[in-house]
Amino acid sequence: MSTVADLLLARAGDPGAGLRAGDDTWTWSEHVSGSAARASVLAELLPDGAPPHFGVLADNVPEFSLLLGAAALSGSVLVGLNPTRRGAALARDVRIADCQVVLAAGRHRALLDDAHSGVPVIDFDGADWARRIAAHSGAEPPRADLGPEDLLALVFTSGTSGEPKAVRATHGKFVGAGSMLAQRFGLTGADTAYVSMPLFHSNAMLAGWAVAVASGATIALAERFSASGFLPDVRRYGATYANYVGTPLAYILATEEKPDDADNPLRVLYGNEGRADDIAAFAARFGCHVQDGYGSSENGVAIARTPDTPADALGPLPDGVAVWRVGTTVECARADVAPDGTLRNPDDAIGELVNTAGTGGFSGYYNDPGADAARSAGGVYRTGDLAYVDAAGYVHFAGRTGDWMRVGGENLGAGPIERALLRHPDIAEAAVYGLPDRVGDQVAAAVVPRPGARIDPAEVAEFMSAQPDLGPRQRPRRLRVVAELPRTPSFKVLKRALVADGADATVELPG
C-alpha cells in the first residue's frame, strides 16, 4: 500500500484544480508545492528528539488542507484540535497529543492564550507565518522514509462518553479509506469533493479530503457547515461528491423546498448516522445517491448498507463481527421480532457490537494505554455500541453502551425508543437517556419540535403508548422540549449534558 505522500507527489505536476475555497483556486501542483514549503517550515519548528507533532486549531480553511499535505510529505503528525474546547480542556488535548507547536487561525488564537498549555502558538493568518512560508517557497518536497503504518494524524473522538481520546490515523488508514471510496463511487480528477464537515474530525479527513487526494478530484472547502449554504455551494463549485456525519441531512431538508432542488451536479453523498427517512427524502429531493454506512473514528468495525437492507437496519452482519453480551464473550441470541415489530427478547438479543476477528482498522489511541486495553481486550475490537441481529442477519443499532438503561429489571437500548419518537409528525429530533430512579433508571426523552409545531406532553405519551413495537417499560416517563439538542462539532448528541441537567429539566408524562 502507498502513503499519502506518494499520492500527493503523483500530483506534483497536475495543472488541474486541486483546492477551492471561496473565490480562490489552487492547482494540484500548487497544492503540493505549498505543502512542501510548509513541510520545510515544520522542519525548523519541530525540535529534534521530540514527537514531531503539531496542532492545528482552525475551521475548514485552505491552510488546513495545505498543512495536512505538509504532514504527509514530511513524516510529521497533524493533531486536529477542536475549536469548541476551552481552557483546561483544550490544554489537556494539546498536552496529551504531545504537540510541540500549535498553528491557529487568527479567530481562534485567543482560545490558546486562555488554555495556558505552555506550547508555542503561531497565528497562521499573521505576518510571521506568511514570512516563514515565503522564505521556503520553492522548497523541494522532502523524501521522508514512510510506510503505511506511519502516523499521519491524531484525531480526537467526539467525547460523548467522557474525555476525547486521540485516535491514531496512519497513512494506510487515509489511503485505504480514500481509495476505497473513490473506487466505489467512480471518482476521478473530473469530480469535485465538497467538504463541509469539520476537518479536525475523521469523517472529513477520511471520507472527504482523503477521497479527493486518492482520486485527484478537486477539494472544495466550506469554512463551516451551513444548511442554507449547502446547495448554493454544491452548485458554485460543481460538487459531484460530498460527505456527512450525523444530522446535516435533516438540517438541509429543513430548508425551504424549491422546484429546482434536483437541478444540481451532486451525484453521491456518503456518510454515517443518517436517519433512514432522511436518506430517502434527501435522495429524492436533490436527485442524488445517498450511501450511509456504520463506522467510527477508530474504524474497528464497518457495516455497509445493501440495496435489500431494511430501512431501520445498518446492513448485513459482516463476517467476523458479532453481538456479544456486554462485558462478556458470549454471543447474543438472534432477535425474536413480532409481526408488529416488537422485540420479544431484548435481554437476550441486545448486546455490544464486536469485531471478533481482530481490531480491524483500529490503530490504537495515542498516550492512553488504559483506553487501548479496554477497547481491544482479548484481541477483539469492542465498539461500545449496542445492537441486535434479526433472523435475516441484518444489524440494528440499539444505542451506545452508555445509553443502556435498566428499567424494571430489563435492559433497554435508546435506539428503538428514539426511532419510535421520530415517527411523531411534530418531532424533528429526539434523544433518549436514562435518569436515576429509586431502583434502576427512568426513561427520559429530549425532543426538538418541527418548525411551527407545538409539543403536547400528554399527546406524546398517548402516541408512544400506541406504538406497537414498544413495550410499557420503553415508553418515556419524562419529556423535555428543547430548541436544539446539545451536540459535538461532529453533530453527535451529548447525552451526558442532558443527564447532568437532571429530572428538573423535564416534565413527567401521564400514564
HELIX and SHEET records of a PDB file:
HELIX    1   1 VAL A    4  LEU A    9  1                                   6    
HELIX    2   2 TRP A   28  LEU A   45  1                                  18    
HELIX    3   3 PRO A   62  SER A   74  1                                  13    
HELIX    4   4 GLY A   87  ILE A   96  1                                  10    
HELIX    5   5 GLY A  106  HIS A  108  5                                   3    
HELIX    6   6 ARG A  109  ALA A  115  1                                   7    
HELIX    7   7 ALA A  127  ALA A  135  1                                   9    
HELIX    8   8 HIS A  171  ARG A  184  1                                  14    
HELIX    9   9 SER A  202  ALA A  204  1                                   3    
HELIX   10  10 MET A  205  TRP A  209  3                                   5    
HELIX   11  11 ALA A  210  SER A  215  1                                   6    
HELIX   12  12 ALA A  227  TYR A  237  1                                  11    
HELIX   13  13 PRO A  248  LEU A  253  1                                   6    
HELIX   14  14 ALA A  276  PHE A  286  1                                  11    
HELIX   15  15 PRO A  346  ALA A  349  1                                   4    
HELIX   16  16 PRO A  369  ARG A  375  1                                   7    
HELIX   17  17 ALA A  377  GLY A  379  5                                   3    
HELIX   18  18 THR A  401  ASP A  403  5                                   3    
HELIX   19  19 ALA A  414  LEU A  421  1                                   8    
HELIX   20  20 PRO A  457  SER A  465  1                                   9    
HELIX   21  21 PRO A  472  GLN A  474  5                                   3    
HELIX   22  22 LYS A  495  ASP A  501  1                                   7    
HELIX   23  23 ALA A  503  ALA A  505  5                                   3    
SHEET    1   A 8 ASP A  24  THR A  27  0                                        
SHEET    2   A 8 ALA A  17  ALA A  21 -1                                        
SHEET    3   A 8 THR A 218  LEU A 221  1                                        
SHEET    4   A 8 THR A 192  VAL A 195  1                                        
SHEET    5   A 8 TYR A 241  VAL A 245  1                                        
SHEET    6   A 8 VAL A 268  ASN A 272  1                                        
SHEET    7   A 8 HIS A 289  TYR A 294  1                                        
SHEET    8   A 8 ILE A 303  ALA A 304 -1                                        
SHEET    1   B 6 VAL A 121  ASP A 123  0                                        
SHEET    2   B 6 CYS A  99  ALA A 104  1                                        
SHEET    3   B 6 HIS A  53  LEU A  57  1                                        
SHEET    4   B 6 VAL A  77  LEU A  81  1                                        
SHEET    5   B 6 LEU A 151  PHE A 156  1                                        
SHEET    6   B 6 ALA A 166  THR A 170 -1                                        
SHEET    1   C 5 GLY A 315  PRO A 316  0                                        
SHEET    2   C 5 TYR A 394  ARG A 400 -1                                        
SHEET    3   C 5 TYR A 381  VAL A 389 -1                                        
SHEET    4   C 5 GLY A 351  ASN A 355 -1                                        
SHEET    5   C 5 VAL A 321  TRP A 324 -1                                        
SHEET    1   D 2 MET A 405  VAL A 407  0                                        
SHEET    2   D 2 GLU A 410  LEU A 412 -1                                        
SHEET    1   E 4 ILE A 427  PRO A 436  0                                        
SHEET    2   E 4 ASP A 441  PRO A 449 -1                                        
SHEET    3   E 4 ARG A 478  VAL A 481  1                                        
SHEET    4   E 4 VAL A 507  GLU A 508 -1                                        
END                                                                             
